[in-house]
Each structure stands twice: as C-alpha cells, then as structure tokens.
Amino acid sequence: MSVPIRRNYHATFILDNRGKQETVDQIVDGVKKEISAVHGDVTSVENIGKRDFARVTDRRFTGAAYVHVNFSAPPEAPAHLRERLRLNGSVYRTFIQEA
C-alpha cells in the first residue's frame, strides 16, 4: 500500500464583507470548510487585519481584511480550492503557495 502524498501550503485570502452580515471570523470558518472539502487539514490561521491595497481597482473598495492559512493537502487541492472559492463572493482574492 502506498501512503497518500500530502504537501504543505501557505494561503493568503483577501476577504470582502461589504454589505454582508458575516463577520471575518465567519468567513474564515467557511474557508476552512472549503479546505476540508478538498481533503485538506488546516494547521494555523492568522488574521492580519485590514490593509489598504497597493493598486486600487475600485475606488469604493480601497482595502480589505487579509488572512493567512497554513494547511496540508494533496497536490491537486490548490486548484480545486481556487475553483470552489471563485464562486464565493466573500473571498475577493486567493493566493496559494507551497510551503
């Protein structure tokens, strides 16, 4: 029997809760559920807080909350996670890199 390959990832999520009742912590819980859905295990979560964007694409949206999440998952998980979060209106941007 072979052992399934798991890799460690460091992800940064920019969250958008404008006009929503959800808090940043509730959105992070939803992101953690999405990571679990792609067979990932969250090891740590760090809420960086609200930061201003270096390049503003919408003058009404100049900054947002940043969250760092470390997790381990199979090699195909980042692509699946990006696809699942693409439809989520609360996640503005997703950056995933192998740790």
C-alpha positions in Angstrom: 0.0 0.0 0.0 1.3 3.4 -0.8 1.0 6.4 1.5 -1.0 9.3 0.0 1.1 12.3 -0.8 0.4 15.4 1.2 2.0 18.8 0.8 2.1 21.9 3.0 0.6 25.1 1.7 0.6 28.7 2.8 -2.5 30.6 1.6 -3.4 34.3 1.8 -7.1 35.2 1.4 -8.4 38.8 0.9 -11.9 38.8 2.3 -14.8 41.1 1.2 -17.6 41.5 3.7 -19.0 44.8 2.4 -22.8 44.8 2.7 -22.9 41.4 4.4 -23.9 40.3 7.8 -21.0 37.9 8.1 -18.0 38.8 10.2 -14.4 38.0 9.1 -14.3 35.0 11.6 -17.5 33.5 10.0 -16.0 33.9 6.5 -12.7 32.2 7.7 -14.8 29.3 9.1 -16.4 28.9 5.6 -12.9 29.0 4.0 -11.8 26.3 6.5 -14.8 24.1 5.5 -13.8 24.5 1.8 -10.3 23.4 2.6 -11.7 20.4 4.4 -13.9 19.7 1.4 -10.8 19.3 -0.8 -9.2 16.9 1.8 -7.0 19.5 3.4 -6.2 19.9 7.1 -5.8 23.4 8.5 -2.8 23.8 10.8 -2.9 27.5 11.6 -4.9 30.6 10.9 -3.6 34.2 11.3 -5.9 37.2 10.9 -3.6 40.0 9.6 -6.4 42.6 9.8 -7.5 45.3 7.3 -4.9 46.5 4.9 -5.0 49.1 2.1 -4.4 47.9 -1.5 -1.3 49.0 -3.3 -3.3 49.2 -6.5 -6.9 50.0 -6.2 -9.2 48.6 -8.9 -12.4 50.0 -7.4 -12.2 53.4 -5.6 -15.1 52.4 -3.3 -13.0 49.3 -2.2 -9.6 50.5 -1.1 -8.7 47.8 1.4 -9.9 44.6 3.0 -9.1 42.0 5.6 -6.2 39.7 5.0 -6.0 36.2 6.5 -3.1 33.7 6.3 -3.9 30.0 6.5 -1.4 27.1 6.6 -2.8 23.7 5.6 -1.7 20.3 4.3 -3.5 18.7 1.4 -3.0 16.5 -1.7 -1.2 18.1 -4.7 -4.4 18.7 -6.7 -6.1 20.5 -3.8 -5.0 24.1 -4.5 -6.6 24.0 -8.0 -9.8 22.6 -6.6 -9.8 25.1 -3.7 -9.4 28.1 -6.1 -12.3 26.8 -8.2 -14.6 26.3 -5.2 -13.7 29.8 -3.8 -14.1 31.5 -7.2 -17.8 31.4 -6.8 -17.7 32.7 -3.2 -18.4 36.4 -3.1 -16.9 36.8 0.3 -13.4 35.8 -0.9 -12.0 38.7 -3.0 -8.6 37.1 -3.8 -6.8 33.8 -3.2 -3.0 33.3 -3.2 -1.8 29.8 -2.5 1.9 28.8 -2.5 3.7 25.6 -1.5 5.4 26.0 1.9 
